[in-house]
Amino acid sequence: MKKLMVVSVTLALLMSTLALAQYDTKPDDSTQAKAAKAVSLSGKIGDDGKTFTSDKDKKSWTVANPEALKGHEGHDVTLKAHADAAKNEIHVVSVKMNKEMKDTMKKDQMQK
């Protein structure tokens, strides 16, 4: 009887191990995209705040998190973002106004 119990427990452990081995442990594409290093992009934010056009290649990107760009609509900026070329989408990490735009804004405020 004792021998039958040991064999049953061993068989149960073996079967559960085989069942777990069938699961795919590779991360999906969205996890890999978020884990990728952020890139620096210079360009202009669309007037709607949901698009970004790169100065370098004039490529237009959809912004996955437009709330990060609030207040920068229509401005020339430099972004740190995770780019997903397959979806033509960027996830903004940080926004920095370009120097020319800062100077123009200061002059406009001084004239008022």
C-alpha positions in Angstrom: 0.0 0.0 0.0 2.8 2.4 0.9 4.5 1.7 -2.4 1.3 2.5 -4.3 1.0 5.9 -2.6 4.6 6.8 -3.4 4.1 5.9 -7.1 0.8 7.8 -7.2 2.4 11.0 -5.7 5.4 10.7 -8.0 3.2 10.3 -11.1 1.0 13.3 -10.0 4.1 15.5 -9.6 5.5 14.4 -13.0 2.2 15.1 -14.8 1.9 18.6 -13.2 5.5 19.4 -14.2 4.7 18.4 -17.8 1.5 20.5 -17.8 3.4 23.6 -16.6 6.1 23.1 -19.2 3.5 23.8 -22.0 3.1 27.4 -21.0 5.0 30.0 -23.0 7.2 32.0 -20.8 8.4 34.5 -23.4 7.3 38.1 -22.8 4.8 39.5 -25.4 5.7 42.3 -27.8 4.2 45.1 -25.7 6.3 44.1 -22.7 9.4 44.1 -24.9 8.6 47.5 -26.3 8.2 49.0 -22.8 11.5 47.4 -21.7 13.3 48.9 -24.6 15.5 51.9 -23.9 13.9 55.3 -24.4 15.1 57.3 -27.5 15.4 61.0 -27.9 13.3 62.6 -30.6 13.1 66.3 -31.7 10.1 67.7 -33.5 6.7 69.3 -33.3 3.7 68.2 -31.3 0.4 68.4 -33.3 -2.2 71.0 -32.4 -4.4 68.2 -31.0 -1.6 67.0 -28.7 -2.0 63.4 -29.9 0.6 63.3 -32.7 4.3 64.1 -33.0 6.2 64.9 -36.2 10.0 64.2 -36.1 12.3 66.9 -37.4 14.8 64.4 -38.7 12.7 62.3 -41.1 9.3 64.1 -40.9 7.8 60.9 -39.7 4.5 61.3 -37.9 3.9 59.3 -34.7 0.7 58.7 -32.7 1.2 59.4 -29.0 0.1 56.6 -26.7 -0.1 58.8 -23.7 -1.2 62.3 -24.9 -1.8 63.5 -21.3 2.0 63.7 -21.0 2.1 66.4 -23.6 -0.6 68.6 -22.1 0.3 72.3 -22.5 2.8 71.6 -25.3 0.4 71.5 -28.2 1.9 73.0 -31.3 5.4 73.4 -29.7 8.8 72.3 -30.9 10.1 69.9 -28.3 12.6 67.2 -27.6 11.0 64.0 -26.3 12.4 61.0 -24.5 10.0 58.2 -25.6 9.7 54.5 -26.2 9.0 54.0 -29.9 7.0 51.1 -31.4 7.7 51.2 -35.1 5.2 48.4 -35.8 2.3 50.4 -34.4 3.8 53.8 -35.5 3.3 54.9 -31.9 5.4 56.5 -29.1 5.0 56.4 -25.3 6.4 59.7 -23.9 8.6 59.5 -20.9 9.6 63.2 -20.7 9.2 66.5 -22.6 11.6 69.3 -23.0 10.9 72.6 -24.8 13.4 73.5 -27.5 15.5 76.6 -26.9 14.2 78.6 -29.9 10.6 78.1 -28.6 11.5 79.2 -25.1 13.1 82.4 -26.4 10.1 83.2 -28.6 7.8 82.7 -25.7 9.8 85.0 -23.4 9.8 87.8 -26.1 6.0 87.4 -26.5 5.5 87.8 -22.7 7.8 90.8 -22.6 5.8 92.6 -25.3 2.6 92.2 -23.3 
